[in-house]
Amino acid sequence: MRRPDTTLDPLVAEELERLDAALAGSADADPGLEALVRDVRAEAPEMTPAFRGALDDRVRAGFPRARRFAWRPSRTLLVPALGAAATLLIAVAVIGLAGGGGGPGGSGGTGKASSSAGTVSGAAPGAASAAPPVTRESAVPQKSAPVAPPLPLTGGASGRQVERAAQLTLTSAPADVQDVADGVIRTAGALGGYVETSQISSSDQGGGASLRLRVPSARLDDAIARLSELAHVGSLTRASTDITAPVVSATSRLGDARAERDALLRALGKATTDREIASLRERLRLNRSQIAALEGELAGLRRRANMATVDVTVEGTGPKAGAGTGGAWTPKDALHDALRVLEVAAGVTLVACAVLVPLALLAALGALAARGLRRRRRDAALDAA
C-alpha cells in the first residue's frame, strides 16, 4: 500500500511557522496572531485544584496510556485527523472572535471589521463551484488586515449617514479666557468626546483660545447647550453633510475586494505550476493592500458619521462670564472669589506641610538619637562606678 504524501505546501508551512511564533511570544510574531493568542488564552477556563493535582500525578507517572480498548489507531491515521481538527478549531475561533457576519464582505450590521478571509455570498467570476478545502491562508488573519474595530454607523430612521459640525464663538473677560477654555475641555470629556487640537493664549490685556472638539453626533445639541453656559455666545453656526453615498460605495468596493481575495485563495489552492503560484501570490499581495486601504477609508467615514466636529473660539474681549451687563459685583462673583481664596489658602497649606513635615521628622529622629546617646552615656557611667 502506497503511503500518502505528507509534505506540506510551502504556504501552509509558512503560516504554521507564523502561528508557532505567535504562540511562543517571539518578537517578530504577527500582531494579528498575537492578538488571537491573547484572546484565546484569556477565554481559557482556570484549572481547578483537583484537576491540577490529577494532571501533576499523570506528569509524574509519565502519562501512562489507558488500556480500555484493544484497538489502537495507527499514527498515519491519527496525525491527519488531529491536524484537520486543529485547523477547524482555529477557523471557528477566528470567525467567532472577528464577528464576521452578514453584509458585504463580512463587515455586517455589527460594524466590526474582519481581517480574516470569510465566506462571501455569491462566487466571483471564474471561481470554482465546489467548496474549497480549508487552508491556513483562509483561516489565519493576514499581516496587512488587522485594523481597529470600526464604530457603528449612525443615522436617522431613513438610514442616511450624516456628518454634523458646528462653529461656536464665546466672548469673556481677558482674565477668564483660561477658565472658559478649561470648561470647554471638561465639557468634551463629560460628553464622551475629546479635544483634537487646542491653542490657548491669555493675559491681562487680552487673550483667546481656539479648540476643535470631537463629540458623539447624537450629543451635539447637548454639547452646544453646555458650551453656551460657559460664556456669552458671540456666534453659532451649524452644518450637516450627507455622506451616505461614500459609505455605500466604500462598503461595496470592500465587499468586491474581499470576494476577489476568496477567489484568489481558491485558485491558489488549485494551482500546480510555480509560475501560476507566483502570479496568484502577487495578486493576493495587491489585493490585501487594496482591502487595507478600503477598510481605512470606511473606518474614517464611520468616524465622521459618529463623531461631530465642534470648533470653539474663545475671545477675551467680552464681559466676564456669568456677570451682569452693568459690571456689578454679584453674589455669584463673590462665590467665585471666595472659592479662589480657598484654593489659594489650600495651596499655601499644602506647601507649608511639604516643608514642615520633613523638618518635623528630622527633629523627631534627632531627639530619639540624642535620647539614646544620653542613655548609653549614663549606663557607661553607672558601669564604671
N, C-alpha and C positions, 0 to 999 in steps of 0.2 A: 504493500500500500504506500502510495506516494505521500510524503509529509507535506502539509500545507506551507506555503511561503509566508513566513512571519516577519519578513523585512518591512520595516516601517517606511512610509513615504517620507521624504526629507522634510516636507512642510509640516507633517504631523509630528515628526521628531523635534522640529524646531519649537512647535507650540508646547510640546511636553517639557522641553528644557526651560521654556519661559515660566510654565506652571511650577516646575520644581524650584526655580529661583525665587518665585514669589512665596512658596511655602517655606523655603529656608531663610527668608528675610534678607536676601542679598541686596547690596547697594544698587546694582544695576537692574533690579527687577522691574517688571511692567507696573506702572501706577494703577492701571485698571485691575490687574490681577491681585495686587496688594490690597486694594480696597475690597475685592471679593473675598480674599482670605480672611481679612479682619472681620467682615460682616458674618461670614460663616462661623468663625470661631466665637464671635460674640453671641451668636444664637445657640451655640452648643450648650446642652444642659450640664450642670455641675454633677460630678460623681458623688454618690452617697458614700458614707464611711464603710458600709457593708460591701458595696461593690468595689471600693478601693482596696479593702482588705482581701477580697476574693481575687482581685487582679494581682495583688502582690504575691499571694500564695501560688498562683499559676506561673508568675515570673520566676519565683524561686524553684518551682518544680520543672522549669524548662518547657512550659506549655505542653503537657502530655496530651496525646491525641486520644479522643474518646473512641471506644470500640463498640459503638452501638450497632453499627451496620457492617456487614461483611463486605459489601461492595464499596470500593473507593474509586472516585473519578480519576481518570488519568490527567496528568499535567497538561497534555496537549489540548484537552477539552476544558480544563478549569481556567487556564490563563486567558483564552479569548473571551470566555463568559464574564470573568471579572473585569476585563478591560471594557467590554460593552456596557456592563453595569455602571462602572465608574464614569464613563463618558455620558451616559444617560443622566446620572445624578448631577454631574456638573452642569449639563444643559438645563435641567429643571431648576437648579439653584440660581443660575444666571438669569433665566427668564422670570423667576419669581422675584428676585431682588430688583431687577431692572423694571419690572412692572409693564413689560411690553404688552400692549393690548390693541384694541380697535383703533381705527383712524389710519391715515396714510402713513405707511412705513413704520407702523407700530408706535407712533407718538401718542395716539389715543386721546380720549377725553380727559384722562387724568393729568395730562400736561407734562408727563415725565419723558425726558429724552433718553432713549435706549441706544447704547453703543454696541450692543451685541447684534449679531445677524439673526433676525427672527423670520418667521414665515410671512410672506406678503400675499394677500389675496389677489389672484389673477396672475398667471405666469407671464413673464416678459416675453417679447417676440423671440422665437427661436429656442426657447427653453424646453427641456425635455418634459414630457407629461408625467413620467413616473416619479415617485417620491425619491429624492436622492438620499444616500446614506449620511448619517450624522457624522461630521468630521470636526476636528479641533478648530478648523478655520471658521466654522459656523457656530461653534459652541462657546468659544472664548472671546471676550471683548478685545477689540483691536487697539493698537497703540494710539492711533490718531482719533479714536472715537470718544474717549472719556470727556464729558462736559458736565457742568453743574446742572442738576435737575431744573428745568425751566419753570417759571411761575405760571400758574393757571391764568388763562386769558379772562379778561373782564369785559363785560358788555351788557347792554340793556336786554330787554325782553326779545328784541329782534336779533340778537346775537351779533350785532355790529361791534367792532373793536374801535374804540375812540381814544386818542391821545389828548389829554387835558393839560392846560398850562394856565398860569396866572402871573401877573406882574403887580406888585404892591409897593407903594411908596409911603413910608412912615416919617413923620416930622416930629422932632423932640428938641428939648433944650440941648445945647452943646455938651453940657456935663452929663447928660443922660444917654448919650449915644451908646456907650458900652453896656449899660444896663438893658437898654432895649435890644441890642444885638444878642446879649446873653439870653434874654427872654425868647427871642426868635429860635435860638439853638435848642433851648429846653422844649419849646413847643413842637419842633420837628421830632425830637426823641420821644415825646409823650404820645405822638400820633403814630408811632411805628415807622417813622422815616429817618432821614439822615441829611447832613449838610454836605453837599457835593463840593462847593467852593465857597470861600469866605474871604473878605478883605475889610478890615475894620481900622479906622483911624479916628482918634478923639483928642480934643484939647479944650482948654477953657475958652479959646476964641472961636472954635468951631470944630466940626468933625463930620464923619459919615461912615457908613458901612454898606457893603454890597454882599449879599448872600444868595446862593442858589440852593434851594431845598428840594428834596425828593420825598414826597409823601404818598401814601396809598391813594389812588384815584377816587376810591369810594369815600375818602375822608377829606377831600379837597375843600368842600364847603366848611367843614368844621375847622380846618386849618386857617382859612381866611378869617373866620369869625374870631378865633383865638388871637391871631396876629393883630387884628383890628383893635383889640383891647389893650395892646401894649403901648400904643401912642396914637396921635392924630393921623388919620388916613388922608394923605395928600392926593393919591390917585389909585385906581384899581382897574385892571384890565384882565379880562378872561378870554381864553381861546381854546378851541377844540378842533381836532383834525381826525377825520375818519381814516383809519389805516387797515380796514378790513381787507381790501384788495391785496396789499402787500403781504398780509398774513396768510391769506388763502393761497397766493402764488408761491410763497416760500414753502408752505406745507406741502403743496402739490409737487413742487420740484424735489423736495426732500424725499417724498414717497417714491418718486420715479428713480431717484438715485439709489435708494435702498433696494428697490426691486431689481435694478441693474446689478447691484452688488450680489444679490442672491443668485441671479442668473450666471454671473461670472464664477461664483463659487461652485455652482453645479457643473459648469463647463470645465472648471479646473479639476474637479473630481473625476471627470471622464477623459481628460487629456492624456495622451500617450507619448507624444514626441517632446523632446526638450525645447524645440522652437515654439511649439504651441503653449507649453507651460510657461516659458519666459514671457511670451506675449500676454498671456492672461494675467500673470502676476503684475506686469507693468500697468495694465488696465485697472487692476484692482487697486494699485497704489494711487493712481489718479482719481479713481472713484472714491477712495477713502478721504482724500483731500477735499473733494467736492462735498462729501457728506459733512465733514467737519465745518466747512465754510457755511453751508446751509443751516446747520444746527446753530452756529453762532449768530447768523442773521435772524433766524426765527426767535432765538432767545432775546436778542436785542429788541425785536418788535414786541414781544410779550412784555418785556420790561417797560417799554414806552407806554403800553396799554395799561399796565398795572400801577405804575408809579408816575404821578403827575409832577410837573416841574413848577416850582414857585420861586420867582425871582423877587427878592425883597431888598429894597433900597431904604436905608435909614439916613435921613438928612438932619443934621444938628442945627437947624435954623428956626425951628418952630417953638411953641410953648412947651413947658415941662409936661411930660406925660402924666395925664390924670389931673393936672392943675386947672383951675378956672381961668377964664379968659381975662379976668381983671388982674391976675397975678397975686391974689390974696393968699395969705398963708392959711391953708385949710387944715382941718383935723387929720386928713389923710397925709398931708405934708408933715404934720407933727409926728404922726405914727412912723412915717418913713425915716425922719430924723432920729427919733428915739431908737428905732431898730439899728440905725447906723452907729449911734453912740454905744449901744450894747455890743455890737460887733467889734468896735474898736476896743472896748473895755475887755471883752473876752480875749481878743488877740494879745493885749498887753499882759493879761493874767497868764496866758499860756507861755509867753516869752519869759516872764518872771519865774514861772515854775521850771522852765527849761534851764534857767541859770541857777536857781536856788536849790533845786532838788539834788543835783550832783554835789554842790558845795555842802549841803547838809549830810549827804552820805559820807563825803570825805571827812567832815568833822566828827561824825559818829565813829568812823574807823580809827581816826586819830585818838579819840577818847578811849576806845577799847584798847588800843595799843599802849597808851600811857598807863592805863589801869593795870594791864598785865605786867608792864615793866616795873611799876611800883610794887606789885605783889611779889615778883621774883626777887627784887632787892630786899624787901622785908623778910622773905623766907631765908635769903642768904645771910642776913644779919642775925636772925634767930639761930640758924645753924652754927654760925661762928661763935655765938655766945654759949 
